[in-house]
Structure formats: structure tokens, C-alpha cells
């Protein structure tokens, strides 16, 4: 996702407790990293499976669940219905990379509070989290754009060694400042590498870049940790 943002002006600034659910652990970590008290957000846990999400829902009682529509073998929209049934006080904000024709109607029927494409900037995601209310659906767009995914195995991305280093660090959930310090480069140079990566991957945000990199096998996807390892 694109540039970091503070809590939007005009939106309630009460600290919102957020559960992040995505089948890519690196994306969970990336989102958790940018949810800070100064932005009015607190990540109270992450889950890469539906089972763990439901356990954390019961144990942590979040205000909002931020969840990918696609959860490996699980369906985020179907899980939304289960979440809302179990805890009507929680709001669910769904993220999608590949919307289908009936996605919006399914999201509405499931009880979701918002549906956003992954190309949205973090400011819009934060805005949706702060505005999300149980039983009320709101969306900043009248239609879904979605991610353009690779349609063939012959897709070839040529990255420089430095770009690969930056991509691996993004996938590990590190921000531009941390990456720049680790590589002993300026933030300006770090941003330049990220901009180049986005262009080569054909995406518009850091989150999309990580998702696309996992899809193309450009970064290693760590095995999901068990509950005891967390």
C-alpha cells in the first residue's frame, strides 16, 4: 500500500483495536507494524487461518477485523458471516485483490462493514477502520478495481540485487526507514528502489508488491507459526 497516514481528520480518534487476518504472514506483519497509537490503532493480533482468527476473536474482542477475502483454503467472506454471528459488536473490513462479479453483494450479505481493493492507500484503509460500524456498510468507491494478476507462468521479472534485498525486507514487514538504515542508504534512495519495484511488478502499493512477489515466488513465504510459537 502507499504512503503512511495519520488518523483522518474528522474521524473519531478513539484507539481502535484491530485483528488482522491474511494467509500471508508477511502481510499480517506489515499491516500490524503500521497500526500505531498515533494513528488511533492497535493491532491486538494476527491470524493466517480462519481457526486462529476465531480463537483471537473470542480471546481479544477486537473492535474491527481487517481481513483478506482470500484466505488460502478458507473464504474470508464466509468467515465474515461467522464472525458477525459470534460477535455482533465487531465490524469487519474486507480487503480484496481479485474481485468477482458477485463479490460486493456477497460482502453485503455477510455483514461486512466495508470492502476495499488492495490498491487503496493506507490512509483509506485506516479511514475505513475508523469509520467501520457493525451493521452498517460503507465503501469509498462505487466499484472495485482489483489487482491485475499474472496469467501465465512465463512472466519474468528482472530485479537488481538491491531491489531483491528491498523486496525481501518489505515482505518481512519492514518500513522504508528501517530498510534504508539496514542497507546504509538514504530514505530518498530507499523510496527510489520501492518505486522501481512497484513499476516492475505492475502494482501501485507496497502491500500489492508483497502479495505479487509471493504469487510469483520472488520471496520466501515462511511457514505459519503455531499458536505456541507466537
ZASEDO-43032 format. One record per atom (N, C-alpha, C, O): residue in one letter; x, y, z. Coordinates in steps of 0.02 Angstrom, whole numbers, padded with zeros to 5 digits, always signed. Layout:
AXYZ;...
// end
This chain:
X+00042-00059+00000;X+00000+00000+00000;X+00044+00062+00000;X+00104+00059+00015;X+00014+00117-00016;X+00053+00177-00025;X+00064+00212+00041;X+00060+00181+00094;X+00080+00277+00039;X+00107+00313+00096;X+00068+00305+00160;X+00007+00298+00161;X+00106+00307+00217;X+00076+00301+00282;X+00036+00365+00296;X+00050+00418+00269;X-00014+00358+00341;X-00056+00416+00354;X-00077+00416+00427;X-00082+00364+00458;X-00091+00475+00452;X-00117+00483+00519;X-00193+00469+00518;X-00222+00461+00465;X-00222+00466+00577;X-00294+00458+00580;X-00327+00515+00542;X-00312+00573+00555;X-00373+00500+00494;X-00403+00551+00452;X-00438+00605+00493;X-00468+00591+00545;X-00434+00668+00468;X-00467+00724+00501;X-00543+00712+00499;X-00570+00691+00448;X-00576+00727+00554;X-00648+00719+00556;X-00671+00650+00575;X-00731+00638+00582;X-00624+00604+00585;X-00641+00536+00604;X-00626+00527+00678;X-00575+00551+00703;X-00669+00491+00714;X-00660+00479+00785;X-00590+00451+00798;X-00568+00404+00765;X-00555+00480+00848;X-00486+00461+00861;X-00479+00411+00917;X-00423+00397+00938;X-00533+00383+00942;X-00528+00333+00994;X-00486+00274+00968;X-00495+00253+00910;X-00442+00249+01010;X-00399+00193+00990;X-00442+00133+00971;X-00481+00109+01012;X-00435+00110+00910;X-00474+00053+00887;X-00430-00009+00887;X-00374-00009+00861;X-00455-00062+00916;X-00418-00124+00923;X-00434-00168+00862;X-00492-00184+00849;X-00382-00187+00826;X-00390-00219+00761;X-00358-00289+00760;X-00301-00298+00781;X-00395-00337+00734;X-00369-00404+00720;X-00357-00408+00645;X-00403-00397+00606;X-00296-00425+00625;X-00278-00430+00555;X-00278-00504+00534;X-00246-00546+00566;X-00313-00519+00480;X-00319-00588+00456;X-00299-00591+00382;X-00332-00561+00340;X-00245-00627+00367;X-00221-00635+00299;X-00180-00699+00296;X-00143-00713+00343;X-00186-00737+00242;X-00150-00801+00240;X-00075-00793+00227;X-00038-00841+00230;X-00053-00732+00212;X+00019-00718+00206;X+00042-00685+00270;X+00022-00629+00286;X+00084-00719+00307;X+00107-00693+00372;X+00145-00628+00364;X+00141-00584+00407;X+00182-00620+00309;X+00220-00559+00298;X+00174-00499+00291;X+00190-00444+00314;X+00117-00509+00259;X+00069-00454+00251;X+00037-00437+00318;X+00027-00378+00334;X+00022-00488+00358;X-00003-00476+00426;X+00046-00433+00465;X+00027-00384+00497;X+00110-00452+00461;X+00162-00415+00497;X+00168-00343+00473;X+00177-00297+00512;X+00164-00335+00407;X+00169-00268+00378;X+00113-00223+00403;X+00125-00166+00423;X+00052-00249+00401;X-00006-00210+00424;X-00002-00196+00499;X-00018-00142+00522;X+00019-00247+00536;X+00024-00239+00609;X+00075-00185+00627;X+00065-00147+00674;X+00129-00181+00588;X+00183-00133+00602;X+00159-00061+00596;X+00180-00018+00634;X+00115-00048+00547;X+00095+00022+00535;X+00034+00042+00575;X+00012+00100+00572;X+00006-00004+00614;X-00051+00014+00658;X-00024+00036+00725;X-00007-00006+00768;X-00019+00101+00735;X+00012+00128+00795;X-00038+00172+00832;X-00086+00197+00802;X-00028+00183+00897;X-00073+00226+00936;X-00079+00296+00907;X-00132+00327+00912;X-00025+00323+00878;X-00029+00390+00850;X-00076+00393+00790;X-00099+00447+00771;X-00091+00336+00762;X-00141+00333+00708;X-00209+00309+00734;X-00255+00295+00695;X-00213+00304+00800;X-00277+00284+00830;X-00291+00210+00824;X-00349+00190+00828;X-00239+00169+00813;X-00249+00098+00800;X-00204+00056+00845;X-00148+00076+00862;X-00229-00002+00863;X-00189-00051+00899;X-00203-00120+00870;X-00259-00144+00871;X-00151-00152+00843;X-00159-00220+00817;X-00155-00267+00877;X-00103-00272+00909;X-00211-00302+00892;X-00213-00345+00951;X-00196-00418+00933;X-00196-00461+00977;X-00182-00430+00869;X-00163-00498+00849;X-00168-00507+00774;X-00201-00468+00740;X-00134-00559+00749;X-00138-00576+00678;X-00153-00650+00671;X-00137-00690+00714;X-00186-00666+00616;X-00204-00736+00604;X-00196-00752+00530;X-00213-00711+00487;X-00169-00811+00516;X-00161-00832+00447;X-00212-00887+00428;X-00214-00909+00371;X-00252-00908+00477;X-00303-00958+00464;X-00369-00936+00496;X-00370-00895+00542;X-00424-00965+00472;X-00489-00949+00500;X-00495-00972+00572;X-00523-00937+00614;X-00468-01031+00587;X-00472-01057+00656;X-00438-01011+00705;X-00466-00995+00758;X-00378-00988+00688;X-00343-00943+00734;X-00380-00876+00740;X-00383-00846+00794;X-00408-00852+00685;X-00446-00790+00687;X-00504-00794+00736;X-00516-00748+00774;X-00539-00850+00735;X-00596-00859+00780;X-00574-00865+00852;X-00608-00841+00898;X-00517-00896+00863;X-00491-00901+00932;X-00472-00832+00959;X-00488-00815+01016;X-00439-00792+00917;X-00420-00725+00938;X-00481-00680+00946;X-00482-00636+00989;X-00531-00691+00905;X-00593-00652+00911;X-00623-00661+00980;X-00643-00612+01012;X-00626-00723+01003;X-00654-00737+01069;X-00610-00712+01126;X-00634-00687+01176;X-00544-00720+01116;X-00498-00702+01170;X-00484-00628+01176;X-00477-00602+01231;X-00482-00592+01119;X-00461-00522+01119;X-00517-00472+01110;X-00510-00413+01127;X-00574-00494+01083;X-00632-00450+01072;X-00612-00385+01037;X-00619-00331+01066;X-00589-00389+00974;X-00569-00328+00938;X-00629-00285+00919;X-00686-00309+00919;X-00616-00222+00904;X-00668-00178+00878;X-00680-00192+00804;X-00736-00191+00780;X-00624-00206+00768;X-00627-00215+00696;X-00584-00275+00676;X-00529-00285+00703;X-00608-00314+00628;X-00568-00366+00597;X-00552-00342+00526;X-00597-00330+00486;X-00487-00335+00510;X-00465-00317+00443;X-00443-00382+00410;X-00395-00413+00432;X-00478-00402+00357;X-00468-00470+00332;X-00467-00473+00255;X-00506-00439+00221;X-00423-00515+00229;X-00420-00528+00158;X-00478-00573+00139;X-00497-00618+00176;X-00506-00561+00081;X-00560-00603+00056;X-00536-00674+00042;X-00572-00722+00053;X-00473-00679+00019;X-00445-00744+00003;X-00399-00766+00059;X-00349-00733+00075;X-00415-00823+00089;X-00375-00848+00146;X-00353-00920+00132;X-00366-00965+00172;X-00318-00930+00077;X-00297-00997+00060;X-00357-01041+00046;X-00396-01027+00001;X-00365-01093+00086;X-00422-01138+00078;X-00485-01111+00111;X-00539-01140+00102;X-00479-01057+00148;X-00537-01027+00182;X-00563-00968+00141;X-00527-00938+00102;X-00626-00952+00152;X-00660-00897+00118;X-00672-00840+00168;X-00709-00849+00216;X-00641-00783+00156;X-00647-00727+00202;X-00718-00701+00208;X-00738-00679+00262;X-00756-00703+00154;X-00825-00679+00157;X-00868-00726+00199;X-00909-00704+00239;X-00859-00792+00189;X-00896-00840+00230;X-00876-00833+00303;X-00918-00839+00348;X-00811-00821+00315;X-00788-00813+00384;X-00817-00749+00415;X-00829-00747+00475;X-00829-00698+00374;X-00859-00637+00399;X-00927-00651+00431;X-00942-00626+00485;X-00967-00692+00397;X-01033-00710+00424;X-01026-00744+00492;X-01065-00730+00538;X-00978-00789+00498;X-00967-00825+00561;X-00947-00775+00615;X-00971-00778+00672;X-00901-00729+00598;X-00877-00679+00646;X-00935-00635+00671;X-00942-00624+00731;X-00974-00610+00624;X-01030-00566+00642;X-01082-00603+00684;X-01111-00574+00730;X-01094-00666+00668;X-01141-00705+00707;X-01116-00716+00778;X-01155-00714+00826;X-01051-00728+00785;X-01023-00741+00851;X-01017-00678+00893;X-01027-00679+00954;X-01001-00622+00860;X-00992-00560+00897;X-01021-00502+00856;X-00985-00471+00817;X-01085-00487+00866;X-01118-00434+00827;X-01089-00364+00839;X-01104-00317+00802;X-01047-00357+00891;X-01018-00292+00906;X-00955-00277+00867;X-00929-00222+00870;X-00930-00326+00829;X-00868-00316+00791;X-00885-00296+00719;X-00934-00321+00690;X-00844-00252+00691;X-00852-00232+00621;X-00797-00266+00580;X-00741-00273+00603;X-00814-00288+00519;X-00766-00322+00476;X-00753-00280+00414;X-00799-00262+00378;X-00690-00264+00403;X-00668-00229+00343;X-00631-00279+00299;X-00581-00308+00320;X-00656-00290+00239;X-00628-00339+00193;X-00582-00305+00142;X-00596-00251+00116;X-00525-00338+00128;X-00479-00317+00075;X-00481-00368+00019;X-00482-00428+00032;X-00481-00344-00043;X-00483-00390-00099;X-00433-00371-00153;X-00421-00312-00166;X-00404-00422-00183;X-00358-00411-00238;X-00389-00432-00304;X-00370-00407-00357;X-00435-00480-00302;X-00466-00507-00362;X-00542-00509-00354;X-00569-00563-00344;X-00576-00452-00359;X-00648-00453-00351;X-00682-00490-00408;X-00660-00487-00465;X-00736-00527-00393;X-00776-00560-00443;X-00843-00525-00447;X-00857-00481-00406;X-00884-00544-00495;X-00945-00506-00509;X-00991-00501-00449;X-01022-00449-00438;X-00996-00554-00411;X-01043-00553-00355;X-01010-00537-00288;X-01041-00548-00236;X-00949-00512-00289;X-00913-00502-00226;X-00946-00451-00181;X-00953-00461-00121;X-00967-00395-00211;X-00998-00342-00171;X-01062-00366-00138;X-01073-00353-00079;X-01104-00400-00176;X-01167-00424-00147;X-01154-00476-00093;X-01190-00477-00042;X-01104-00518-00102;X-01087-00568-00050;X-01061-00534+00012;X-01078-00553+00068;X-01020-00482+00003;X-00993-00446+00060;X-01049-00413+00100;X-01049-00415+00161;X-01095-00383+00064;X-01153-00352+00097;X-01193-00403+00136;X-01212-00392+00193;X-01206-00460+00104;X-01247-00512+00136;X-01212-00543+00196;X-01245-00567+00242;X-01146-00541+00196;X-01108-00573+00250;X-01108-00531+00314;X-01094-00556+00368;X-01125-00466+00307;X-01124-00422+00365;X-01061-00381+00371;X-01049-00349+00422;X-01020-00381+00317;X-00959-00340+00318;X-00976-00266+00322;X-01030-00245+00301;X-00930-00227+00350;X-00941-00155+00357;X-00908-00115+00301;X-00926-00057+00290;X-00860-00145+00266;X-00827-00110+00211;X-00791-00161+00168;X-00772-00215+00191;X-00781-00143+00105;X-00745-00185+00057;X-00699-00140+00017;X-00722-00095-00017;X-00634-00152+00022;X-00584-00109-00011;X-00539-00150-00055;X-00520-00207-00038;X-00520-00122-00113;X-00470-00155-00154;X-00401-00142-00124;X-00390-00090-00093;X-00355-00189-00134;X-00289-00184-00104;X-00247-00126-00132;X-00196-00108-00102;X-00268-00098-00187;X-00231-00042-00216;X-00243+00022-00177;X-00209+00072-00189;X-00291+00022-00132;X-00304+00081-00092;X-00245+00098-00047;X-00210+00053-00023;X-00234+00162-00036;X-00180+00183+00008;X-00196+00167+00081;X-00254+00156+00098;X-00145+00165+00122;X-00155+00152+00193;X-00201+00203+00225;X-00238+00186+00271;X-00199+00265+00201;X-00243+00316+00230;X-00316+00296+00223;X-00356+00307+00268;X-00334+00267+00165;X-00403+00246+00155;X-00421+00184+00196;X-00477+00177+00220;X-00372+00139+00204;X-00384+00081+00246;X-00394+00103+00318;X-00440+00079+00352;X-00351+00148+00342;X-00359+00174+00411;X-00426+00209+00418;X-00460+00200+00469;X-00445+00248+00368;X-00509+00283+00369;X-00566+00233+00376;X-00612+00242+00416;X-00563+00179+00335;X-00616+00128+00337;X-00619+00094+00405;X-00673+00080+00430;X-00561+00082+00435;X-00560+00050+00502;X-00593+00096+00553;X-00632+00073+00595;X-00577+00161+00551;X-00605+00207+00599;X-00680+00218+00588;X-00717+00229+00636;X-00702+00215+00526;X-00772+00227+00512;X-00815+00164+00519;X-00876+00168+00525;X-00783+00106+00518;X-00821+00043+00518;X-00865+00037+00580;X-00842+00046+00637;X-00928+00022+00569;X-00976+00011+00623;X-01016-00053+00608;X-01035-00064+00551;X-01028-00094+00659;X-01066-00156+00648;X-01135-00141+00618;X-01170-00096+00640;X-01153-00180+00568;X-01219-00174+00538;X-01227-00118+00488;X-01281-00109+00460;X-01173-00080+00476;X-01176-00025+00428;X-01121-00036+00376;X-01062-00043+00394;X-01139-00037+00312;X-01090-00047+00259;X-01073+00020+00227;X-01117+00059+00210;X-01008+00032+00220;X-00986+00093+00186;X-00926+00077+00144;X-00885+00034+00161;X-00920+00111+00087;X-00863+00100+00043;X-00844+00166+00010;X-00888+00204-00009;X-00779+00180+00004;X-00758+00243-00027;X-00765+00243-00102;X-00757+00295-00134;X-00781+00185-00132;X-00787+00183-00205;X-00851+00147-00224;X-00875+00104-00188;X-00877+00166-00281;X-00938+00134-00305;X-00925+00070-00343;X-00972+00034-00359;X-00862+00055-00357;X-00846-00006-00392;X-00779-00032-00368;X-00743+00002-00332;X-00762-00092-00388;X-00700-00124-00368;X-00652-00128-00427;X-00672-00146-00482;X-00590-00112-00414;X-00541-00113-00468;X-00500-00178-00467;X-00491-00209-00519;X-00476-00196-00409;X-00440-00260-00403;X-00369-00258-00427;X-00346-00209-00457;X-00334-00312-00414;X-00265-00321-00434;X-00260-00357-00500;X-00299-00404-00513;X-00215-00336-00542;X-00203-00373-00604;X-00153-00428-00588;X-00095-00414-00573;X-00174-00490-00592;X-00130-00546-00575;X-00099-00575-00639;X-00125-00567-00694;X-00043-00607-00629;X-00009-00640-00684;X-00053-00696-00712;X-00082-00734-00673;X-00057-00701-00778;X-00099-00752-00808;X-00059-00811-00835;X-00088-00858-00861;X+00007-00808-00829;X+00046-00863-00856;X+00111-00872-00820;X+00137-00826-00789;X+00137-00933-00822;X+00199-00949-00786;X+00260-00918-00820;X+00314-00918-00790;X+00251-00893-00881;X+00309-00867-00918;X+00327-00796-00896;X+00376-00767-00920;X+00287-00767-00850;X+00301-00699-00827;X+00371-00696-00798;X+00390-00737-00757;X+00410-00646-00820;X+00479-00640-00797;X+00491-00570-00771;X+00481-00521-00808;X+00513-00565-00710;X+00528-00500-00679;X+00603-00496-00668;X+00632-00538-00634;X+00634-00444-00695;X+00706-00436-00687;X+00720-00384-00633;X+00707-00324-00643;X+00746-00407-00576;X+00760-00362-00520;X+00835-00359-00508;X+00871-00409-00516;X+00859-00301-00489;X+00930-00295-00470;X+00940-00327-00401;X+00892-00337-00364;X+01002-00344-00384;X+01015-00373-00317;X+00989-00328-00261;X+00962-00353-00212;X+00997-00262-00269;X+00973-00216-00217;X+00897-00217-00213;X+00869-00215-00158;X+00864-00219-00271;X+00791-00221-00270;X+00766-00285-00237;X+00715-00284-00203;X+00801-00340-00247;X+00782-00403-00214;X+00789-00397-00138;X+00748-00423-00101;X+00843-00363-00117;X+00852-00353-00045;X+00794-00312-00016;X+00767-00329+00036;X+00777-00259-00051;X+00723-00216-00027;X+00657-00254-00026;X+00618-00248+00021;X+00645-00294-00078;X+00583-00333-00082;X+00578-00383-00025;X+00525-00391+00006;X+00633-00417-00011;X+00633-00465+00045;X+00618-00430+00111;X+00582-00456+00154;X+00645-00370+00120;X+00633-00333+00182;X+00561-00308+00186;X+00531-00309+00240;X+00533-00287+00130;X+00462-00268+00129;X+00419-00327+00148;X+00371-00321+00186;X+00436-00385+00120;X+00398-00446+00135;X+00404-00467+00208;X+00361-00501+00234;X+00459-00445+00240;X+00469-00461+00311;X+00433-00410+00356;X+00437-00414+00417;X+00399-00362+00324;X+00360-00314+00363;X+00397-00251+00384;X+00373-00214+00427;X+00456-00238+00354;X+00495-00180+00373;X+00473-00118+00334;X+00453-00124+00276;X+00477-00060+00365;X+00458+00002+00330;X+00520+00032+00295;X+00576+00007+00303;X+00507+00085+00257;X+00561+00115+00217;X+00618+00140+00260;X+00677+00132+00242;X+00602+00171+00316;X+00655+00197+00360;X+00701+00142+00385;X+00762+00148+00385;X+00670+00087+00407;X+00709+00030+00433;X+00751-00001+00378;X+00809-00018+00388;X+00721-00009+00319;X+00757-00038+00262;X+00817+00005+00244;X+00872-00020+00233;X+00806+00071+00241;X+00860+00117+00222;X+00918+00114+00272;X+00976+00114+00253;X+00901+00111+00337;X+00954+00106+00388;X+00991+00040+00381;X+01053+00038+00387;X+00955-00014+00370;X+00986-00081+00365;X+01034-00085+00306;X+01086-00118+00310;X+01017-00051+00252;X+01058-00054+00191;X+01107+00004+00186;X+01144+00010+00138;X+01106+00048+00238;X+01151+00106+00239;X+01142+00150+00178;X+01190+00172+00147;X+01079+00163+00161;X+01062+00208+00106;X+01015+00262+00132;X+00986+00255+00186;X+01007+00315+00094;X+00962+00368+00115;X+00890+00346+00105;X+00876+00301+00066;X+00844+00379+00141;X+00773+00363+00132;X+00752+00378+00061;X+00711+00342+00032;X+00779+00432+00032;X+00763+00450-00037;X+00782+00393-00084;X+00743+00375-00128;X+00842+00364-00074;X+00863+00308-00116;X+00819+00247-00104;X+00801+00212-00151;X+00802+00235-00040;X+00758+00179-00024;X+00691+00185-00059;X+00665+00136-00086;X+00663+00246-00058;X+00599+00257-00091;X+00605+00247-00166;X+00559+00223-00199;X+00664+00265-00193;X+00676+00255-00265;X+00675+00181-00283;X+00647+00162-00334;X+00705+00139-00240;X+00704+00067-00253;X+00633+00040-00249;X+00613-00002-00290;X+00594+00064-00200;X+00525+00041-00194;X+00484+00062-00255;X+00445+00022-00282;X+00494+00123-00278;X+00458+00147-00337;X+00475+00104-00398;X+00431+00087-00438;X+00539+00087-00405;X+00560+00044-00460;X+00528-00025-00455;X+00506-00054-00505;X+00526-00052-00394;X+00494-00117-00383;X+00421-00116-00403;X+00397-00162-00437;X+00385-00064-00382;X+00313-00060-00398;X+00303-00059-00474;X+00258-00091-00500;X+00347-00021-00509;X+00341-00018-00581;X+00354-00085-00614;X+00317-00105-00659;X+00406-00120-00592;X+00423-00185-00622;X+00370-00238-00607;X+00358-00282-00648;X+00340-00234-00548;X+00289-00283-00530;X+00220-00265-00556;X+00174-00305-00553;X+00214-00204-00582;X+00150-00182-00609;X+00097-00171-00556;X+00038-00185-00567;X+00118-00146-00498;X+00071-00134-00443;X+00078-00062-00419;X+00120-00025-00443;X+00035-00043-00372;X+00033+00027-00352;X+00045+00039-00278;X+00040+00096-00254;X+00059-00013-00240;X+00070-00005-00168;X+00118-00058-00143;X+00131-00108-00175;X+00146-00045-00083;X+00192-00092-00053;X+00158-00158-00037;X+00187-00212-00046;X+00096-00155-00013;X+00059-00216+00004;X+00047-00258-00059;X+00054-00319-00057;X+00028-00225-00113;X+00019-00261-00176;X+00085-00292-00199;X+00086-00348-00224;X+00140-00256-00190;X+00205-00282-00210;X+00222-00346-00173;X+00246-00394-00203;X+00209-00347-00108;X+00222-00407-00068;X+00178-00464-00091;X+00201-00521-00099;X+00114-00450-00102;X+00068-00503-00125;X+00089-00530-00193;X+00088-00591-00204;X+00108-00485-00239;X+00128-00506-00306;X+00193-00546-00303;X+00202-00595-00339;X+00239-00525-00260;X+00303-00560-00252;X+00292-00631-00227;X+00325-00678-00250;X+00247-00639-00179;X+00231-00706-00155;X+00199-00748-00210;X+00215-00807-00219;X+00155-00717-00248;X+00121-00752-00303;X+00170-00777-00355;X+00163-00832-00382;X+00222-00737-00369;X+00271-00754-00421;X+00330-00793-00394;X+00375-00812-00431;X+00330-00806-00328;X+00384-00843-00299;X+00449-00804-00293;X+00503-00834-00292;X+00444-00738-00290;X+00504-00696-00286;X+00531-00690-00215;X+00589-00672-00205;X+00489-00706-00166;X+00510-00704-00096;X+00489-00769-00063;X+00442-00802-00085;X+00523-00786-00010;X+00508-00847+00027;X+00450-00834+00074;X+00450-00786+00112;X+00399-00878+00072;X+00343-00873+00119;X+00358-00916+00179;X+00360-00977+00172;X+00369-00886+00237;X+00385-00926+00296;X+00327-00970+00317;X+00269-00952+00308;X+00343-01028+00344;X+00290-01073+00367;X+00253-01038+00423;X+00283-01005+00465;X+00187-01046+00424;X+00146-01015+00476;X+00166-01043+00543;X+00177-01103+00551;X+00169-00997+00593;X+00187-01018+00659;X+00127-01050+00694;X+00070-01033+00680;X+00141-01095+00738;X+00087-01123+00779;X+00072-01074+00834;X+00110-01027+00846;X+00016-01085+00869;X-00003-01041+00924;X+00050-01039+00977;X+00060-00987+01008;X+00084-01096+00990;X+00134-01099+01042;X+00197-01060+01024;X+00234-01037+01068;X+00209-01051+00958;X+00269-01016+00936;X+00260-00941+00936;X+00308-00903+00933;X+00197-00918+00940;X+00184-00846+00937;X+00194-00814+01005;X+00185-00754+01012;
// end
